[in-house]
Amino acid sequence: MKAFVVHSPGQSSIEEVDAPVAQPGHVVIDIARAGVCGTDVEFFNGDMAYFQTGEAKYPMRLGHEWCGTVSTVGDGVDKKWIGKRVTGDTMLGCQKCKRCKSGLQHVCADRFEIGIRNGWPGALAEQLLVPEFALHELPDSIDDTIGALIEPGGNSLRSAQAAHAAPGKKVLVWGSGTIGLLTAQFALAMGAEVHMVGRNPATLSLAKDLGVHFSTQEFEEVDGGFDAIIDATNSAAIPAEALARVEPGGRVVYIGVSGEPSTLDSRSLVLKDVTAVGILSASPGLKGTIDFYSRGEIDPRPIVAATVGLSKSSDVLSGKKIEGAGVGPKVHIDPRIM
């Protein structure tokens, strides 16, 4: 099969590789759509911390936001999966440890992460191997574009939930990328008044189109302050600023990750009686995201600027402008076309 392979920072190619074989307990997916995100860019550029910790090494096959159709199943897997449209969890825990057994398999010390951690090949390829336990079936109401937005949606749903978004709450989302825009949509669906701070005028305008009440390039105070602030940036400075800006007794949610250490003063956290929550993974939010999308409460498709063939993967990862692309921050890859 054809797959996108990264050999070193900025060096990649489309290659013929061995197609996956359905091991016991696993299935093979024919990939219909795969999203490219900031994590993929960090691996493509060589900036990702996993290279320093030994949890990742070149060559790599990227892609962890995906949907497709089950084509074959291994021993012990229900054959009813064949022909089903699915997406799946990125985090593949050992299924044996205390964390996995308590529903925290996304922080299993021995986990694989599809296209990210410990060498599990990703979805920028014609096919993908996935364990059955990671699968989520997609209803007909979810098309391929939406299906490949479930993984980032799971992170975003968890962020909005951690912010306790609800009627009467003022929530600030800091960052107008994919996660920021999706988080804002979930917070709006939960009834909150949503504000956004971002750097990109185009995505801030898109945020307004999606229903965000106020979007600005610089932080602006509001009457009564913000009950919650969600940091969806990659800035080392924003975590501390979010803590400084949130109302006493409020909540700060950290979903963005800086490439360098970000620090904050725990005294501010204590003296303001603020609750801080870190969000690592979509795993606990995947089913809820499918439910939101399938009910039509959120339409994430405007976030996708373009869908291109597999041969354009390196252009997308290197930040080249895609001809005819819209204003959204997300680009999808369809591995069925070159």
C-alpha positions as CSV (number, residue, x, y, z in Angstrom):
1,M,0.0,0.0,0.0
2,K,1.0,3.7,-0.2
3,A,2.0,5.5,2.9
4,F,3.5,8.9,3.9
5,V,6.8,8.4,5.6
6,V,8.9,11.0,7.5
7,H,12.6,10.1,7.5
8,S,14.1,13.1,9.3
9,P,13.1,16.7,10.0
10,G,11.4,18.0,6.8
11,Q,12.4,15.0,4.8
12,S,9.5,12.7,3.6
13,S,8.2,10.6,0.8
14,I,5.2,8.6,-0.4
15,E,6.3,5.0,-0.4
16,E,5.1,1.5,-1.1
17,V,5.1,-0.3,2.3
18,D,3.7,-3.7,3.5
19,A,0.0,-3.5,4.0
20,P,-1.1,-4.3,7.6
21,V,-2.4,-7.7,8.5
22,A,-5.2,-8.2,10.9
23,Q,-3.6,-9.7,14.0
24,P,-5.8,-11.4,16.6
25,G,-8.0,-8.8,18.3
26,H,-7.3,-6.3,15.6
27,V,-8.9,-4.9,12.4
28,V,-7.6,-3.3,9.3
29,I,-9.2,0.0,8.2
30,D,-9.4,1.4,4.7
31,I,-8.7,5.0,5.5
32,A,-11.2,7.5,4.0
33,R,-9.9,10.7,5.6
34,A,-7.1,11.7,7.9
35,G,-6.6,15.1,9.6
36,V,-3.3,16.9,10.0
37,C,-2.7,18.7,13.3
38,G,-0.1,20.6,15.2
39,T,1.4,17.5,16.8
40,D,2.0,16.1,13.3
41,V,3.8,19.3,12.4
42,E,6.0,19.0,15.4
43,F,7.0,15.5,14.4
44,F,7.6,16.6,10.8
45,N,9.8,19.4,12.0
46,G,11.6,17.3,14.6
47,D,10.5,19.5,17.5
48,M,8.3,17.0,19.4
49,A,9.6,16.2,22.9
50,Y,9.0,12.4,22.3
51,F,12.2,12.4,20.2
52,Q,14.2,13.4,23.3
53,T,12.5,10.9,25.6
54,G,12.9,8.0,23.2
55,E,9.1,7.5,22.7
56,A,9.4,8.4,19.0
57,K,12.1,8.0,16.4
58,Y,12.4,8.2,12.6
59,P,11.2,6.9,10.2
60,M,7.7,7.8,11.3
61,R,4.2,7.3,9.7
62,L,2.0,10.1,11.0
63,G,-1.8,10.5,11.3
64,H,-4.0,10.1,14.3
65,E,-7.3,11.9,13.3
66,W,-9.0,9.5,10.9
67,C,-12.1,7.6,9.8
68,G,-12.6,4.8,7.4
69,T,-14.2,1.4,6.8
70,V,-13.2,-2.0,8.4
71,S,-12.0,-4.2,5.6
72,T,-10.6,-7.3,7.5
73,V,-10.7,-8.6,11.0
74,G,-8.3,-10.8,13.0
75,D,-9.1,-13.9,15.1
76,G,-11.4,-13.2,18.0
77,V,-13.0,-10.1,16.4
78,D,-16.7,-10.0,15.6
79,K,-17.1,-10.2,11.9
80,K,-20.0,-7.8,12.1
81,W,-17.3,-5.1,12.0
82,I,-16.5,-5.8,8.4
83,G,-17.9,-3.0,6.2
84,K,-18.6,-0.7,9.2
85,R,-17.6,2.9,9.0
86,V,-15.5,3.7,12.1
87,T,-13.1,6.0,13.8
88,G,-10.9,5.1,16.7
89,D,-9.0,6.0,19.8
90,T,-5.4,7.3,19.3
91,M,-4.4,6.0,22.8
92,L,-3.9,2.2,22.9
93,G,-3.3,1.2,26.5
94,C,-2.1,-2.2,27.6
95,Q,-5.6,-3.1,28.9
96,K,-4.0,-4.8,31.9
97,C,-2.8,-2.2,34.3
98,K,-4.7,-0.3,37.0
99,R,-5.0,2.8,34.8
100,C,-6.5,0.9,31.9
101,K,-8.9,-1.0,34.1
102,S,-10.1,2.2,35.7
103,G,-10.9,3.9,32.4
104,L,-7.6,5.8,32.2
105,Q,-6.0,3.8,29.4
106,H,-5.0,7.1,27.7
107,V,-2.4,7.6,30.5
108,C,-1.2,4.0,30.5
109,A,2.6,4.1,31.0
110,D,3.0,1.4,28.3
111,R,0.5,2.8,25.8
112,F,1.0,3.2,22.1
113,E,-0.3,6.3,20.4
114,I,-1.3,5.8,16.7
115,G,1.0,7.8,14.5
116,I,2.7,9.3,17.5
117,R,4.2,7.1,20.2
118,N,6.2,3.9,20.4
119,G,6.2,3.2,16.6
120,W,2.5,2.5,15.9
121,P,2.0,3.4,12.2
122,G,-0.4,6.3,11.5
123,A,-3.3,7.0,9.2
124,L,-1.6,8.9,6.5
125,A,-1.7,5.7,4.5
126,E,-4.2,3.7,2.5
127,Q,-4.8,1.3,5.5
128,L,-4.4,1.3,9.3
129,L,-4.2,-1.5,11.9
130,V,-6.3,-0.8,15.0
131,P,-7.2,-3.0,18.0
132,E,-10.9,-3.8,18.2
133,F,-11.2,-2.2,21.7
134,A,-10.3,1.2,20.2
135,L,-13.1,1.3,17.6
136,H,-16.1,3.6,17.5
137,E,-18.8,3.0,14.9
138,L,-20.0,6.0,12.9
139,P,-23.7,6.6,12.2
140,D,-24.8,7.5,8.7
141,S,-25.4,11.1,9.8
142,I,-21.6,11.6,10.2
143,D,-19.8,12.0,6.9
144,D,-16.1,11.5,6.3
145,T,-15.2,15.1,7.0
146,I,-17.0,15.0,10.4
147,G,-15.6,11.5,11.1
148,A,-12.0,12.7,10.9
149,L,-12.9,15.6,13.3
150,I,-14.0,13.3,16.1
151,E,-10.5,12.9,17.6
152,P,-9.9,16.7,17.9
153,G,-13.5,17.0,18.9
154,G,-13.0,14.6,21.9
155,N,-10.2,16.9,23.2
156,S,-12.4,19.9,22.7
157,L,-15.5,18.4,24.4
158,R,-13.4,17.5,27.4
159,S,-12.1,21.0,27.6
160,A,-15.5,22.6,27.5
161,Q,-16.7,20.1,30.1
162,A,-13.7,20.8,32.3
163,A,-14.6,24.5,32.1
164,H,-18.1,23.7,33.3
165,A,-19.6,25.6,30.3
166,A,-23.3,26.2,31.0
167,P,-26.0,28.8,30.8
168,G,-25.0,31.9,32.7
169,K,-21.2,31.2,32.4
170,K,-18.7,33.4,30.6
171,V,-16.0,31.2,29.0
172,L,-12.9,32.6,27.3
173,V,-11.2,30.3,24.7
174,W,-7.6,31.5,24.1
175,G,-6.5,30.3,20.7
176,S,-8.4,30.2,17.4
177,G,-6.9,27.0,15.9
178,T,-8.8,23.7,15.4
179,I,-9.1,22.9,19.1
180,G,-10.0,26.4,20.1
181,L,-12.8,26.6,17.5
182,L,-14.2,23.2,18.3
183,T,-14.0,23.9,22.1
184,A,-15.9,27.2,21.5
185,Q,-18.6,25.2,19.6
186,F,-19.0,22.8,22.4
187,A,-19.2,25.5,25.0
188,L,-21.8,27.3,22.9
189,A,-23.8,24.1,22.6
190,M,-23.7,23.8,26.4
191,G,-25.2,27.3,26.7
192,A,-22.2,29.4,27.7
193,E,-21.4,32.9,26.6
194,V,-18.2,32.3,24.7
195,H,-15.4,34.8,24.0
196,M,-12.2,34.1,22.0
197,V,-8.7,35.6,21.8
198,G,-6.6,34.7,18.8
199,R,-3.9,36.0,16.5
200,N,-5.4,35.1,13.1
201,P,-8.1,37.6,11.9
202,A,-9.5,35.0,9.4
203,T,-10.1,32.3,12.1
204,L,-11.4,34.9,14.5
205,S,-13.9,35.9,11.8
206,L,-14.8,32.2,11.4
207,A,-15.3,31.9,15.1
208,K,-18.0,34.7,14.9
209,D,-19.6,32.8,12.0
210,L,-19.7,29.7,14.3
211,G,-21.6,31.7,17.0
212,V,-18.8,32.9,19.3
213,H,-20.2,36.1,21.0
214,F,-17.0,38.1,21.0
215,S,-13.6,37.5,19.2
216,T,-10.6,39.7,19.6
217,Q,-6.8,39.7,19.0
218,E,-6.1,41.1,22.4
219,F,-7.5,40.2,25.8
220,E,-10.4,42.4,26.9
221,E,-12.0,42.5,30.3
222,V,-15.7,41.8,30.6
223,D,-18.3,42.7,33.3
224,G,-18.2,40.1,36.0
225,G,-15.0,38.5,34.6
226,F,-14.5,35.1,33.1
227,D,-15.8,32.0,35.0
228,A,-13.4,29.9,33.0
229,I,-10.5,30.3,30.6
230,I,-9.4,27.6,28.2
231,D,-5.8,27.8,27.0
232,A,-5.8,26.3,23.5
233,T,-2.5,27.9,22.4
234,N,1.1,26.8,22.1
235,S,2.4,29.9,24.0
236,A,4.6,29.5,27.0
237,A,3.2,32.8,28.4
238,I,-0.6,32.1,28.2
239,P,-0.9,29.5,31.0
240,A,0.2,32.1,33.6
241,E,-1.8,34.9,32.0
242,A,-5.0,32.7,31.9
243,L,-4.6,32.1,35.7
244,A,-4.1,35.8,36.3
245,R,-7.2,36.7,34.2
246,V,-9.7,34.2,35.4
247,E,-12.2,35.1,38.2
248,P,-11.4,33.9,41.7
249,G,-13.1,30.6,42.3
250,G,-13.1,30.0,38.5
251,R,-11.5,27.3,36.3
252,V,-8.5,27.2,34.0
253,V,-8.3,24.4,31.4
254,Y,-5.0,23.6,29.7
255,I,-5.3,21.8,26.4
256,G,-2.5,23.6,24.5
257,V,1.1,22.6,25.0
258,S,4.1,24.9,24.5
259,G,7.3,23.7,22.9
260,E,9.2,25.1,25.9
261,P,8.4,25.0,29.6
262,S,5.5,27.3,30.7
263,T,5.4,28.3,34.3
264,L,2.8,29.7,36.7
265,D,2.8,30.8,40.3
266,S,0.9,28.2,42.4
267,R,0.3,30.9,45.0
268,S,-2.0,32.6,42.5
269,L,-3.8,29.3,42.1
270,V,-4.3,28.8,45.8
271,L,-5.1,32.4,46.8
272,K,-7.7,32.7,44.0
273,D,-9.1,29.3,44.8
274,V,-8.9,28.4,41.1
275,T,-9.3,24.9,39.7
276,A,-6.8,24.0,37.0
277,V,-7.4,21.0,34.7
278,G,-5.1,19.5,32.2
279,I,-6.5,17.7,29.1
280,L,-4.2,15.1,27.5
281,S,-6.4,13.1,25.2
282,A,-9.7,12.7,23.4
283,S,-10.2,9.2,24.7
284,P,-12.9,9.8,27.3
285,G,-14.6,12.3,25.0
286,L,-14.9,10.3,21.8
287,K,-18.4,8.8,22.4
288,G,-19.8,12.1,23.6
289,T,-18.4,13.9,20.5
290,I,-20.0,11.3,18.2
291,D,-23.3,11.9,20.0
292,F,-23.0,15.8,19.6
293,Y,-22.1,15.5,16.0
294,S,-24.7,12.9,15.1
295,R,-27.5,15.0,16.7
296,G,-26.5,18.0,14.6
297,E,-25.8,20.1,17.7
298,I,-22.4,21.0,16.3
299,D,-21.3,21.1,12.6
300,P,-17.5,21.2,12.6
301,R,-17.1,21.1,8.8
302,P,-16.4,24.8,8.4
303,I,-13.2,24.3,10.3
304,V,-11.8,22.2,7.4
305,A,-10.1,24.5,4.8
306,A,-9.4,21.8,2.2
307,T,-9.1,18.1,1.5
308,V,-6.1,17.0,-0.6
309,G,-4.5,13.8,-1.8
310,L,-1.7,11.8,0.0
311,S,1.0,13.4,-2.2
312,K,0.2,16.8,-0.7
313,S,1.0,15.7,2.9
314,S,4.4,17.3,3.0
315,D,3.1,20.5,1.6
316,V,0.4,20.6,4.3
317,L,2.9,19.8,7.1
318,S,5.4,22.4,5.9
319,G,2.7,25.1,5.9
320,K,2.5,25.7,2.2
321,K,-0.7,27.4,1.0
322,I,-3.2,25.0,-0.5
323,E,-4.8,26.4,-3.7
324,G,-8.5,27.1,-3.2
325,A,-8.3,26.5,0.6
326,G,-10.8,28.1,2.8
327,V,-10.1,30.0,6.0
328,G,-10.4,27.1,8.4
329,P,-7.2,25.9,10.2
330,K,-7.7,22.2,9.4
331,V,-6.6,20.3,6.3
332,H,-7.7,16.7,5.6
333,I,-5.9,14.1,3.6
334,D,-7.7,11.5,1.5
335,P,-5.3,8.6,1.0
336,R,-7.4,7.1,-1.8
337,I,-6.2,9.9,-4.1
338,M,-2.7,11.1,-4.9
